[in-house]
Amino acid sequence: MTVNSIPKLYRANLTRQCITSIQEYIAANHHGRGDKLPSLQEWANMLEVSIVVVREAFQALQALGLVDIQHGRGIFVCDLEEADFIDFLAFRYSLDQFTLEEVIEARAMLELAVLETCISRATPAMIAELERILEEVRKNPPLAGVDSAVHKRFHQTMLKASGDRLLATIGMPLLNTFWTLGNSGQIEFPEELQKIDMVACHEAYVDAIKRRDFSQTRELVDSHLFGLCSKYHIFPYASTLPK
């Protein structure tokens, strides 16, 4: 997309439209991590809106981890797979509003969806890739509740193996959020739950995917999440509806 081809904005909600135009520009120009974008004033001129609207749009994109605004240097594209929603949540809410149960339940919902779509759709090539990464997991077992490069790659591959591009796009920022909360100590796990065998959990995922076995997906997710779903009686183990 060239500068001259950027559509002008005429309707209400200019900030949202500005965000959309910026995203389309990044995609059309195949911009990746570290690529520099036009300045706020250049965007205001291109879109024929005030610099205030452009600044609001970029503040929202930065809150989502999609761009990095470096004062005095410029605006740069971020790697979506490294993004998380922590800053976005802090921008809109206090993290204290979210309970441990809500955080774990959201992670469990994502985990179950990814596992079951992998069981249904993962190709032999993707399964082989998961097995290769599993070998690395065995050599360097991740600590419970703490992300690592190989652990992150395993889950990135599961997201791709799901065959759902939207799920793959939003999945890593969500997972990064949970890991960030865990690493920062905002999620505190009882000591006995730290003894979980992370290698066995990942082996069980790959085994279920290979056998196309849906029979124990909820149990596998609960085990992978330190047994917290059953401990707190939350999805996928909630037995009653809220009163």
GROMACS elastic network, one bead per residue, 0.5 to 0.9 nm:
[ bonds ]
;  ai    aj funct       b0    kb
    1     4     6  0.82007   500
    1     5     6  0.61676   500
    1     6     6  0.69925   500
    1    24     6  0.81500   500
    1    25     6  0.59215   500
    1    26     6  0.85152   500
    1    27     6  0.86385   500
    1    28     6  0.53101   500
    1    29     6  0.59439   500
    2     5     6  0.52496   500
    2     6     6  0.68158   500
    2    25     6  0.81894   500
    2    28     6  0.88654   500
    2    29     6  0.82891   500
    3     6     6  0.57216   500
    3    25     6  0.88774   500
    3    46     6  0.67054   500
    4     7     6  0.82925   500
    4    46     6  0.75560   500
    5     8     6  0.89708   500
    6    21     6  0.72269   500
    6    24     6  0.89876   500
    6    25     6  0.76671   500
    6    46     6  0.69277   500
    6    47     6  0.69914   500
    7    21     6  0.75120   500
    7    46     6  0.85024   500
    7    47     6  0.69347   500
    8    46     6  0.75834   500
    8    47     6  0.50051   500
    8    48     6  0.64346   500
    8    49     6  0.84995   500
    9    12     6  0.85938   500
    9    14     6  0.67304   500
    9    17     6  0.69630   500
    9    18     6  0.76019   500
    9    47     6  0.63115   500
    9    48     6  0.71542   500
    9    49     6  0.74620   500
   10    14     6  0.76882   500
   11    14     6  0.67854   500
   11    17     6  0.85549   500
   12    15     6  0.87111   500
   12    16     6  0.89954   500
   12    17     6  0.85610   500
   13    16     6  0.56890   500
   13    17     6  0.65827   500
   13    18     6  0.87398   500
   14    17     6  0.50427   500
   14    18     6  0.58847   500
   14    19     6  0.85582   500
   14    49     6  0.79441   500
   14    53     6  0.68466   500
   14    54     6  0.88161   500
   14    57     6  0.88560   500
   15    19     6  0.62605   500
   15    20     6  0.87212   500
   15    53     6  0.54859   500
   15    54     6  0.69055   500
   15    55     6  0.88177   500
   15    56     6  0.65363   500
   15    57     6  0.53510   500
   16    19     6  0.51150   500
   16    20     6  0.63629   500
   16    21     6  0.87630   500
   16    57     6  0.69887   500
   17    20     6  0.50092   500
   17    21     6  0.62048   500
   17    22     6  0.86493   500
   17    57     6  0.86798   500
   18    21     6  0.50958   500
   18    22     6  0.62080   500
   18    23     6  0.86344   500
   18    43     6  0.89754   500
   18    47     6  0.76418   500
   18    49     6  0.87579   500
   18    53     6  0.76368   500
   18    54     6  0.66937   500
   18    57     6  0.61682   500
   18    58     6  0.87770   500
   19    22     6  0.51886   500
   19    23     6  0.62183   500
   19    24     6  0.86201   500
   19    54     6  0.82731   500
   19    56     6  0.89902   500
   19    57     6  0.53042   500
   19    58     6  0.72887   500
   19    60     6  0.80517   500
   19    61     6  0.73033   500
   20    23     6  0.51528   500
   20    24     6  0.61274   500
   20    25     6  0.85605   500
   21    24     6  0.50659   500
   21    25     6  0.60812   500
   21    26     6  0.86616   500
   21    47     6  0.84986   500
   22    25     6  0.50347   500
   22    26     6  0.62616   500
   22    27     6  0.86911   500
   22    43     6  0.86258   500
   22    57     6  0.86100   500
   22    58     6  0.86783   500
   23    26     6  0.51414   500
   23    27     6  0.62233   500
   23    28     6  0.85441   500
   24    27     6  0.51125   500
   24    28     6  0.59052   500
   24    29     6  0.84420   500
   25    28     6  0.51774   500
   25    29     6  0.60896   500
   25    30     6  0.84231   500
   25    31     6  0.84745   500
   26    29     6  0.53997   500
   26    30     6  0.60523   500
   26    31     6  0.52050   500
   26    32     6  0.79613   500
   26    37     6  0.83171   500
   26    77     6  0.81135   500
   27    30     6  0.50170   500
   27    31     6  0.64195   500
   27    32     6  0.87940   500
   28    31     6  0.78729   500
   31    34     6  0.83715   500
   31    35     6  0.59744   500
   31    36     6  0.84110   500
   31    37     6  0.87833   500
   31    77     6  0.70930   500
   32    35     6  0.57963   500
   32    76     6  0.89915   500
   32    77     6  0.60938   500
   32    78     6  0.70367   500
   32    79     6  0.67718   500
   33    36     6  0.89111   500
   33    67     6  0.88623   500
   33    76     6  0.74657   500
   33    77     6  0.50798   500
   33    80     6  0.83130   500
   34    68     6  0.87208   500
   34    76     6  0.54222   500
   34    77     6  0.52987   500
   34    78     6  0.62639   500
   34    79     6  0.80433   500
   35    75     6  0.84098   500
   35    76     6  0.54037   500
   35    77     6  0.53987   500
   35    78     6  0.81680   500
   36    39     6  0.89563   500
   36    74     6  0.68855   500
   36    75     6  0.57246   500
   36    77     6  0.65018   500
   37    74     6  0.73478   500
   37    75     6  0.54319   500
   37    76     6  0.58171   500
   37    77     6  0.72484   500
   38    41     6  0.80864   500
   38    42     6  0.58331   500
   38    43     6  0.63995   500
   38    74     6  0.78520   500
   38    75     6  0.71768   500
   39    42     6  0.50848   500
   39    43     6  0.62399   500
   39    44     6  0.86195   500
   39    74     6  0.64942   500
   39    75     6  0.68013   500
   40    43     6  0.51174   500
   40    44     6  0.61754   500
   40    45     6  0.86810   500
   40    51     6  0.64474   500
   40    54     6  0.62739   500
   40    55     6  0.66579   500
   40    58     6  0.84401   500
   40    74     6  0.88372   500
   40    75     6  0.84570   500
   41    45     6  0.62174   500
   41    46     6  0.85950   500
   41    50     6  0.86436   500
   41    51     6  0.61758   500
   41    54     6  0.82193   500
   42    45     6  0.50948   500
   42    46     6  0.60784   500
   42    47     6  0.85629   500
   43    46     6  0.50036   500
   43    47     6  0.59696   500
   43    48     6  0.80070   500
   43    49     6  0.82722   500
   43    51     6  0.78717   500
   43    54     6  0.67990   500
   44    47     6  0.53886   500
   44    48     6  0.55180   500
   44    49     6  0.51193   500
   44    50     6  0.56808   500
   44    51     6  0.52375   500
   44    52     6  0.85737   500
   44    53     6  0.79868   500
   44    54     6  0.61412   500
   45    48     6  0.50183   500
   45    49     6  0.69348   500
   45    50     6  0.82111   500
   45    51     6  0.84801   500
   46    49     6  0.81356   500
   47    50     6  0.87331   500
   47    54     6  0.88200   500
   49    52     6  0.82142   500
   49    53     6  0.66371   500
   49    54     6  0.73340   500
   50    53     6  0.54713   500
   50    54     6  0.67139   500
   50    55     6  0.88191   500
   51    55     6  0.60158   500
   51    56     6  0.85823   500
   52    55     6  0.51135   500
   52    56     6  0.62662   500
   52    57     6  0.87119   500
   53    56     6  0.51837   500
   53    57     6  0.63081   500
   53    58     6  0.88110   500
   54    57     6  0.50801   500
   54    58     6  0.62857   500
   54    59     6  0.85743   500
   55    58     6  0.52199   500
   55    59     6  0.60607   500
   55    60     6  0.86402   500
   56    59     6  0.50578   500
   56    60     6  0.62924   500
   56    61     6  0.87293   500
   57    60     6  0.52241   500
   57    61     6  0.63364   500
   57    62     6  0.86597   500
   58    62     6  0.59399   500
   58    63     6  0.83845   500
   58    67     6  0.75077   500
   58    68     6  0.89509   500
   58    69     6  0.80470   500
   58    75     6  0.88193   500
   59    62     6  0.50548   500
   59    63     6  0.60937   500
   59    64     6  0.86988   500
   59    67     6  0.88125   500
   59    69     6  0.84102   500
   60    63     6  0.50106   500
   60    64     6  0.64094   500
   60    65     6  0.88051   500
   60    66     6  0.89329   500
   60    88     6  0.77298   500
   60    91     6  0.85959   500
   61    64     6  0.51191   500
   61    65     6  0.64071   500
   61    66     6  0.53693   500
   61    67     6  0.59251   500
   61    68     6  0.85574   500
   61    88     6  0.88766   500
   62    66     6  0.56136   500
   62    68     6  0.58961   500
   62    69     6  0.70888   500
   62    78     6  0.89428   500
   62    87     6  0.82824   500
   62    88     6  0.82186   500
   63    66     6  0.76200   500
   63    67     6  0.83301   500
   63    85     6  0.75929   500
   63    86     6  0.82019   500
   63    87     6  0.51389   500
   63    89     6  0.81772   500
   63    90     6  0.84710   500
   63    91     6  0.67502   500
   64    67     6  0.79387   500
   64    83     6  0.71929   500
   64    84     6  0.69630   500
   64    85     6  0.58856   500
   64    86     6  0.81826   500
   64    87     6  0.66987   500
   64    88     6  0.52011   500
   64    89     6  0.87361   500
   64   173     6  0.89236   500
   65    68     6  0.72764   500
   65    78     6  0.67134   500
   65    79     6  0.81758   500
   65    80     6  0.71915   500
   65    82     6  0.80771   500
   65    84     6  0.63638   500
   65    85     6  0.72871   500
   65    86     6  0.88975   500
   65    87     6  0.74950   500
   65    88     6  0.78498   500
   65   173     6  0.87205   500
   66    76     6  0.88057   500
   66    77     6  0.63191   500
   66    78     6  0.50928   500
   66    79     6  0.69741   500
   66    80     6  0.61855   500
   66    83     6  0.69144   500
   67    75     6  0.67553   500
   67    76     6  0.55435   500
   67    79     6  0.83906   500
   68    74     6  0.83961   500
   68    75     6  0.57384   500
   68    76     6  0.51005   500
   68    77     6  0.63117   500
   68    78     6  0.63362   500
   69    73     6  0.81375   500
   69    74     6  0.61507   500
   69    76     6  0.64500   500
   69    77     6  0.89569   500
   70    73     6  0.53900   500
   70    74     6  0.53638   500
   70    75     6  0.60897   500
   70    76     6  0.77721   500
   71    74     6  0.62674   500
   71    75     6  0.82587   500
   77    80     6  0.89334   500
   78    81     6  0.87587   500
   78    82     6  0.77242   500
   78    83     6  0.76152   500
   79    82     6  0.54287   500
   79    83     6  0.66573   500
   80    83     6  0.50554   500
   80    84     6  0.82683   500
   80   169     6  0.78670   500
   80   170     6  0.87384   500
   80   172     6  0.79592   500
   80   173     6  0.72008   500
   81    84     6  0.82439   500
   81   156     6  0.83613   500
   81   169     6  0.79484   500
   81   170     6  0.87878   500
   81   171     6  0.87062   500
   81   172     6  0.56039   500
   81   173     6  0.63822   500
   81   176     6  0.83917   500
   82   172     6  0.75158   500
   82   173     6  0.69277   500
   82   176     6  0.73028   500
   83    86     6  0.88981   500
   83   172     6  0.75263   500
   83   173     6  0.50765   500
   83   174     6  0.85514   500
   83   176     6  0.69364   500
   83   177     6  0.82566   500
   84    87     6  0.74475   500
   84    88     6  0.80983   500
   84   172     6  0.75398   500
   84   174     6  0.61171   500
   84   175     6  0.76337   500
   84   176     6  0.52228   500
   84   178     6  0.86492   500
   84   180     6  0.81251   500
   85    89     6  0.59473   500
   85    90     6  0.84449   500
   85   173     6  0.62554   500
   85   174     6  0.66672   500
   85   176     6  0.79443   500
   85   177     6  0.57599   500
   86    89     6  0.51985   500
   86    90     6  0.61390   500
   86    91     6  0.84919   500
   86    95     6  0.83964   500
   86   176     6  0.88256   500
   86   177     6  0.59171   500
   86   178     6  0.89755   500
   86   180     6  0.78789   500
   86   181     6  0.82000   500
   87    91     6  0.59725   500
   87    92     6  0.87116   500
   88    92     6  0.64317   500
   88    93     6  0.83634   500
   89    92     6  0.52091   500
   89    93     6  0.54148   500
   89    94     6  0.71668   500
   89    95     6  0.68368   500
   90    93     6  0.51533   500
   90    94     6  0.55965   500
   90    95     6  0.63094   500
   91    94     6  0.80399   500
   93    96     6  0.83371   500
   93    97     6  0.72735   500
   94    97     6  0.57190   500
   94    98     6  0.80178   500
   95    98     6  0.56670   500
   95    99     6  0.85727   500
   96    99     6  0.71725   500
   98   101     6  0.81572   500
   98   102     6  0.62050   500
   98   103     6  0.68807   500
   99   102     6  0.52075   500
   99   103     6  0.64638   500
   99   104     6  0.87715   500
  100   103     6  0.51832   500
  100   104     6  0.61854   500
  100   105     6  0.84457   500
  100   186     6  0.87296   500
  100   187     6  0.66029   500
  100   188     6  0.84637   500
  101   104     6  0.52655   500
  101   105     6  0.59235   500
  101   106     6  0.85366   500
  101   228     6  0.83844   500
  101   229     6  0.81749   500
  101   232     6  0.68071   500
  101   233     6  0.88852   500
  101   234     6  0.70359   500
  102   105     6  0.50864   500
  102   106     6  0.61064   500
  102   107     6  0.86177   500
  102   234     6  0.84640   500
  103   106     6  0.53191   500
  103   107     6  0.63692   500
  103   108     6  0.86863   500
  103   178     6  0.73969   500
  103   187     6  0.86471   500
  104   107     6  0.51110   500
  104   108     6  0.60832   500
  104   109     6  0.86682   500
  104   178     6  0.82109   500
  104   225     6  0.77568   500
  104   228     6  0.73363   500
  104   229     6  0.72063   500
  104   234     6  0.83314   500
  104   235     6  0.87956   500
  105   109     6  0.61722   500
  105   110     6  0.87077   500
  105   228     6  0.89243   500
  105   229     6  0.70054   500
  105   234     6  0.61685   500
  105   235     6  0.56718   500
  105   236     6  0.78271   500
  106   109     6  0.51716   500
  106   110     6  0.64484   500
  106   111     6  0.86247   500
  106   174     6  0.89056   500
  106   235     6  0.84523   500
  107   110     6  0.52246   500
  107   111     6  0.60151   500
  107   112     6  0.85876   500
  107   174     6  0.77014   500
  107   175     6  0.72789   500
  107   178     6  0.72523   500
  107   225     6  0.84755   500
  108   112     6  0.59708   500
  108   113     6  0.84456   500
  108   218     6  0.88743   500
  108   221     6  0.66113   500
  108   222     6  0.75413   500
  108   225     6  0.74946   500
  108   229     6  0.76257   500
  108   235     6  0.69103   500
  108   236     6  0.71873   500
  109   112     6  0.53858   500
  109   113     6  0.62476   500
  109   114     6  0.86910   500
  109   235     6  0.71426   500
  109   236     6  0.74764   500
  110   113     6  0.52253   500
  110   114     6  0.61636   500
  110   115     6  0.85783   500
  110   167     6  0.86928   500
  110   171     6  0.74003   500
  110   174     6  0.83904   500
  110   175     6  0.86258   500
  111   114     6  0.52518   500
  111   115     6  0.60711   500
  111   116     6  0.85836   500
  111   221     6  0.65448   500
  112   115     6  0.51599   500
  112   116     6  0.60634   500
  112   117     6  0.84684   500
  112   217     6  0.68666   500
  112   218     6  0.68427   500
  112   220     6  0.87578   500
  112   221     6  0.62786   500
  112   236     6  0.83815   500
  113   116     6  0.54145   500
  113   117     6  0.61170   500
  113   118     6  0.85193   500
  113   162     6  0.87059   500
  113   167     6  0.88809   500
  114   117     6  0.52822   500
  114   118     6  0.60749   500
  114   119     6  0.86111   500
  114   158     6  0.68922   500
  114   159     6  0.62542   500
  114   161     6  0.85216   500
  114   162     6  0.59671   500
  114   167     6  0.78627   500
  114   168     6  0.88147   500
  114   171     6  0.87072   500
  115   118     6  0.51293   500
  115   119     6  0.62232   500
  115   120     6  0.87005   500
  115   158     6  0.74529   500
  115   159     6  0.86218   500
  115   162     6  0.76013   500
  115   205     6  0.72758   500
  115   208     6  0.86566   500
  115   209     6  0.75852   500
  115   217     6  0.72816   500
  115   221     6  0.82854   500
  116   120     6  0.62062   500
  116   121     6  0.85591   500
  116   162     6  0.80787   500
  116   209     6  0.80885   500
  116   212     6  0.88596   500
  116   213     6  0.88131   500
  116   214     6  0.68375   500
  116   217     6  0.71170   500
  117   121     6  0.58227   500
  117   122     6  0.75385   500
  117   161     6  0.80279   500
  117   163     6  0.74617   500
  117   164     6  0.82063   500
  118   121     6  0.51311   500
  118   123     6  0.85439   500
  118   127     6  0.89308   500
  118   158     6  0.67336   500
  118   159     6  0.79507   500
  118   160     6  0.86940   500
  118   161     6  0.56305   500
  118   163     6  0.75536   500
  118   209     6  0.61962   500
  118   212     6  0.85739   500
  119   122     6  0.61906   500
  119   162     6  0.80287   500
  119   206     6  0.88810   500
  119   208     6  0.67584   500
  119   210     6  0.72041   500
  119   211     6  0.78240   500
  119   213     6  0.67601   500
  119   214     6  0.71833   500
  120   162     6  0.79887   500
  120   209     6  0.77485   500
  120   212     6  0.64923   500
  120   213     6  0.88004   500
  120   214     6  0.87140   500
  121   161     6  0.70829   500
  121   162     6  0.61097   500
  121   163     6  0.64807   500
  121   209     6  0.88843   500
  121   212     6  0.89742   500
  122   125     6  0.80547   500
  122   126     6  0.59807   500
  122   127     6  0.63761   500
  122   158     6  0.83999   500
  122   160     6  0.85992   500
  122   162     6  0.60569   500
  122   163     6  0.71199   500
  122   209     6  0.73567   500
  122   210     6  0.85119   500
  123   126     6  0.51988   500
  123   127     6  0.62180   500
  123   128     6  0.85905   500
  123   161     6  0.70905   500
  124   127     6  0.50294   500
  124   128     6  0.60873   500
  124   129     6  0.86085   500
  124   210     6  0.84901   500
  125   128     6  0.50849   500
  125   129     6  0.62870   500
  125   130     6  0.87552   500
  126   130     6  0.62371   500
  126   131     6  0.86461   500
  126   157     6  0.74546   500
  126   158     6  0.81652   500
  126   160     6  0.80981   500
  126   161     6  0.57591   500
  127   130     6  0.50296   500
  127   131     6  0.62522   500
  127   132     6  0.87056   500
  127   158     6  0.88647   500
  127   161     6  0.77620   500
  127   206     6  0.74224   500
  127   209     6  0.75679   500
  127   210     6  0.69370   500
  128   131     6  0.50443   500
  128   132     6  0.62935   500
  128   133     6  0.87640   500
  129   132     6  0.50701   500
  129   133     6  0.63271   500
  129   134     6  0.85120   500
  129   154     6  0.89010   500
  129   157     6  0.75935   500
  130   133     6  0.51475   500
  130   134     6  0.59977   500
  130   135     6  0.87402   500
  130   154     6  0.65257   500
  130   157     6  0.67032   500
  130   158     6  0.74010   500
  130   161     6  0.89037   500
  130   206     6  0.69701   500
  131   135     6  0.64124   500
  131   136     6  0.89305   500
  131   203     6  0.85765   500
  131   206     6  0.71011   500
  132   135     6  0.53107   500
  132   136     6  0.69056   500
  132   137     6  0.89856   500
  133   136     6  0.50797   500
  133   137     6  0.63177   500
  133   138     6  0.87649   500
  133   150     6  0.70484   500
  133   151     6  0.85447   500
  133   153     6  0.75246   500
  133   154     6  0.61062   500
  133   157     6  0.88495   500
  134   138     6  0.62537   500
  134   139     6  0.87177   500
  134   150     6  0.86391   500
  134   151     6  0.89862   500
  134   154     6  0.73596   500
  134   199     6  0.79529   500
  134   202     6  0.70992   500
  134   203     6  0.70332   500
  134   206     6  0.82380   500
  135   138     6  0.51174   500
  135   139     6  0.64754   500
  135   140     6  0.87728   500
  136   139     6  0.50384   500
  136   140     6  0.61001   500
  136   141     6  0.79971   500
  136   150     6  0.68368   500
  137   140     6  0.50826   500
  137   141     6  0.50187   500
  137   142     6  0.70169   500
  137   150     6  0.63983   500
  137   151     6  0.69371   500
  137   154     6  0.83944   500
  137   198     6  0.85664   500
  137   199     6  0.64434   500
  137   202     6  0.82091   500
  138   141     6  0.55034   500
  138   142     6  0.89057   500
  138   199     6  0.59535   500
  138   200     6  0.89832   500
  140   150     6  0.79713   500
  141   150     6  0.87531   500
  141   151     6  0.83375   500
  141   197     6  0.86759   500
  141   198     6  0.66413   500
  141   199     6  0.61020   500
  142   145     6  0.84256   500
  142   146     6  0.69403   500
  142   147     6  0.68743   500
  142   148     6  0.61666   500
  142   149     6  0.89469   500
  142   150     6  0.79328   500
  142   151     6  0.64366   500
  142   198     6  0.65668   500
  142   199     6  0.78588   500
  143   146     6  0.54362   500
  143   147     6  0.74234   500
  143   148     6  0.81337   500
  143   194     6  0.80077   500
  143   196     6  0.89457   500
  143   197     6  0.89463   500
  143   198     6  0.72186   500
  144   147     6  0.81717   500
  144   193     6  0.82467   500
  144   194     6  0.55710   500
  144   195     6  0.74587   500
  144   196     6  0.67221   500
  144   197     6  0.80180   500
  144   198     6  0.65457   500
  144   225     6  0.87974   500
  144   226     6  0.79216   500
  145   178     6  0.88241   500
  145   179     6  0.68762   500
  145   182     6  0.59907   500
  145   183     6  0.74210   500
  145   187     6  0.89249   500
  145   189     6  0.81552   500
  145   194     6  0.76209   500
  145   225     6  0.82863   500
  145   226     6  0.84422   500
  146   179     6  0.61936   500
  146   180     6  0.84458   500
  146   182     6  0.65727   500
  146   183     6  0.59463   500
  147   150     6  0.84502   500
  147   151     6  0.61424   500
  147   152     6  0.64507   500
  147   176     6  0.83458   500
  147   179     6  0.58684   500
  147   180     6  0.83391   500
  147   182     6  0.87258   500
  147   183     6  0.78660   500
  148   151     6  0.50553   500
  148   152     6  0.59574   500
  148   153     6  0.85039   500
  149   152     6  0.51732   500
  149   153     6  0.61845   500
  149   154     6  0.87017   500
  150   154     6  0.61801   500
  150   155     6  0.88102   500
  151   154     6  0.51572   500
  151   155     6  0.65723   500
  151   156     6  0.87088   500
  152   155     6  0.53137   500
  152   156     6  0.61121   500
  152   157     6  0.86301   500
  152   172     6  0.84911   500
  152   175     6  0.86418   500
  152   176     6  0.85722   500
  153   157     6  0.60859   500
  153   158     6  0.85604   500
  154   157     6  0.52581   500
  154   158     6  0.63430   500
  154   159     6  0.88163   500
  154   202     6  0.85871   500
  155   159     6  0.61847   500
  155   160     6  0.86390   500
  155   171     6  0.89551   500
  155   172     6  0.79487   500
  155   175     6  0.85119   500
  156   159     6  0.51460   500
  156   160     6  0.63968   500
  156   161     6  0.86242   500
  156   168     6  0.76862   500
  156   171     6  0.81755   500
  156   172     6  0.67226   500
  157   160     6  0.50323   500
  157   161     6  0.59677   500
  157   162     6  0.85768   500
  158   162     6  0.61953   500
  158   168     6  0.85520   500
  159   162     6  0.52476   500
  159   163     6  0.75339   500
  159   164     6  0.77546   500
  159   165     6  0.83968   500
  159   167     6  0.68785   500
  159   169     6  0.83351   500
  159   171     6  0.68231   500
  159   172     6  0.79958   500
  160   163     6  0.58653   500
  160   164     6  0.72869   500
  160   165     6  0.73966   500
  160   167     6  0.85204   500
  160   168     6  0.57286   500
  160   169     6  0.89692   500
  161   164     6  0.80898   500
  161   168     6  0.86734   500
  162   165     6  0.82119   500
  162   167     6  0.78814   500
  162   168     6  0.75413   500
  163   167     6  0.83825   500
  163   168     6  0.79204   500
  164   167     6  0.53275   500
  164   168     6  0.61478   500
  164   169     6  0.86372   500
  165   169     6  0.60093   500
  165   170     6  0.87364   500
  166   170     6  0.62832   500
  166   171     6  0.81607   500
  167   170     6  0.54713   500
  167   171     6  0.55241   500
  167   172     6  0.88693   500
  168   171     6  0.51747   500
  168   172     6  0.70565   500
  169   172     6  0.68673   500
  169   173     6  0.80059   500
  170   173     6  0.57946   500
  170   174     6  0.65021   500
  170   175     6  0.89141   500
  171   174     6  0.52462   500
  171   175     6  0.61929   500
  171   176     6  0.85654   500
  172   176     6  0.58506   500
  172   177     6  0.83867   500
  173   176     6  0.50073   500
  173   177     6  0.61617   500
  173   178     6  0.88827   500
  174   177     6  0.50898   500
  174   178     6  0.66049   500
  174   179     6  0.88648   500
  175   178     6  0.52374   500
  175   179     6  0.63126   500
  175   180     6  0.85413   500
  176   179     6  0.50956   500
  176   180     6  0.59295   500
  176   181     6  0.85378   500
  177   180     6  0.50522   500
  177   181     6  0.61927   500
  177   182     6  0.85814   500
  178   181     6  0.51849   500
  178   182     6  0.61897   500
  178   183     6  0.86040   500
  178   187     6  0.85242   500
  179   183     6  0.59413   500
  179   184     6  0.84325   500
  180   183     6  0.51033   500
  180   184     6  0.60603   500
  180   185     6  0.86183   500
  180   186     6  0.85880   500
  181   184     6  0.52390   500
  181   185     6  0.63390   500
  181   186     6  0.51481   500
  181   187     6  0.58555   500
  182   185     6  0.52589   500
  182   186     6  0.59433   500
  182   188     6  0.71443   500
  182   189     6  0.86418   500
  183   186     6  0.76670   500
  183   187     6  0.80641   500
  184   187     6  0.76899   500
  185   188     6  0.58949   500
  185   189     6  0.89630   500
  188   191     6  0.89700   500
  189   192     6  0.82430   500
  189   193     6  0.65146   500
  189   194     6  0.71314   500
  189   226     6  0.84510   500
  189   228     6  0.88370   500
  190   193     6  0.55672   500
  190   194     6  0.71320   500
  191   194     6  0.54596   500
  191   195     6  0.76240   500
  192   195     6  0.58685   500
  192   196     6  0.82660   500
  193   196     6  0.60861   500
  193   226     6  0.55333   500
  193   227     6  0.74095   500
  193   228     6  0.84543   500
  194   197     6  0.86691   500
  194   226     6  0.73158   500
  195   198     6  0.87279   500
  195   226     6  0.86082   500
  196   199     6  0.89032   500
  196   200     6  0.85980   500
  196   201     6  0.82870   500
  196   223     6  0.79600   500
  196   224     6  0.81107   500
  196   226     6  0.64385   500
  196   227     6  0.89775   500
  197   200     6  0.54186   500
  197   201     6  0.64560   500
  197   224     6  0.88157   500
  198   201     6  0.50702   500
  198   202     6  0.64064   500
  198   203     6  0.86138   500
  198   224     6  0.73147   500
  199   202     6  0.53557   500
  199   203     6  0.61321   500
  199   204     6  0.86270   500
  200   204     6  0.60694   500
  200   205     6  0.86798   500
  201   204     6  0.51845   500
  201   205     6  0.64647   500
  201   206     6  0.89546   500
  201   220     6  0.71915   500
  201   221     6  0.86298   500
  201   223     6  0.68769   500
  201   224     6  0.55690   500
  202   205     6  0.50521   500
  202   206     6  0.63931   500
  202   207     6  0.85733   500
  202   224     6  0.78019   500
  203   206     6  0.52539   500
  203   207     6  0.60658   500
  203   208     6  0.86397   500
  204   207     6  0.50139   500
  204   208     6  0.61290   500
  204   209     6  0.85745   500
  204   220     6  0.71286   500
  205   208     6  0.52924   500
  205   209     6  0.62688   500
  205   210     6  0.86975   500
  205   217     6  0.84069   500
  205   220     6  0.70998   500
  205   221     6  0.86537   500
  206   209     6  0.50565   500
  206   210     6  0.60993   500
  206   211     6  0.86067   500
  207   210     6  0.51385   500
  207   211     6  0.61804   500
  207   212     6  0.84203   500
  207   213     6  0.83572   500
  208   211     6  0.52010   500
  208   212     6  0.58137   500
  208   213     6  0.50051   500
  208   214     6  0.71846   500
  208   215     6  0.87377   500
  208   216     6  0.82788   500
  208   217     6  0.79377   500
  209   212     6  0.50324   500
  209   213     6  0.65693   500
  209   214     6  0.85196   500
  210   213     6  0.78039   500
  211   214     6  0.88945   500
  213   216     6  0.74513   500
  213   217     6  0.79702   500
  214   217     6  0.55867   500
  214   218     6  0.87552   500
  215   218     6  0.82791   500
  215   219     6  0.89298   500
  216   219     6  0.52808   500
  216   220     6  0.61505   500
  216   221     6  0.87127   500
  217   220     6  0.50341   500
  217   221     6  0.61879   500
  217   222     6  0.86069   500
  218   221     6  0.51895   500
  218   222     6  0.61831   500
  218   223     6  0.85971   500
  218   235     6  0.89915   500
  218   236     6  0.62710   500
  218   237     6  0.79557   500
  219   222     6  0.50875   500
  219   223     6  0.61239   500
  219   224     6  0.85598   500
  219   227     6  0.87131   500
  219   236     6  0.87392   500
  220   223     6  0.51092   500
  220   224     6  0.61046   500
  220   225     6  0.86211   500
  221   224     6  0.50132   500
  221   225     6  0.61857   500
  221   226     6  0.88207   500
  221   227     6  0.84087   500
  221   229     6  0.84828   500
  221   236     6  0.85756   500
  222   225     6  0.51128   500
  222   226     6  0.64853   500
  222   228     6  0.65456   500
  222   229     6  0.55391   500
  222   230     6  0.68045   500
  222   236     6  0.79802   500
  222   237     6  0.85555   500
  223   226     6  0.52697   500
  223   228     6  0.80869   500
  223   229     6  0.86084   500
  224   227     6  0.72234   500
  225   228     6  0.60358   500
  225   229     6  0.72936   500
  226   229     6  0.80931   500
  227   230     6  0.57768   500
  227   231     6  0.61236   500
  227   232     6  0.87863   500
  228   232     6  0.59308   500
  228   233     6  0.80581   500
  228   234     6  0.82075   500
  229   232     6  0.55083   500
  229   233     6  0.57118   500
  229   234     6  0.51180   500
  229   235     6  0.62627   500
  229   236     6  0.67335   500
  229   237     6  0.61195   500
  229   238     6  0.81538   500
  230   234     6  0.66111   500
  230   235     6  0.82380   500
  230   236     6  0.80384   500
  230   237     6  0.56013   500
  230   238     6  0.79340   500
  231   234     6  0.79907   500
  231   237     6  0.89118   500
  232   237     6  0.84813   500
  232   238     6  0.84075   500
  233   236     6  0.81108   500
  233   237     6  0.53508   500
  233   239     6  0.70936   500
  233   240     6  0.89652   500
  234   237     6  0.51740   500
  234   239     6  0.80412   500
  235   238     6  0.50257   500
  235   239     6  0.86207   500
  236   239     6  0.87607   500
  238   241     6  0.75396   500
  240   243     6  0.85587   500
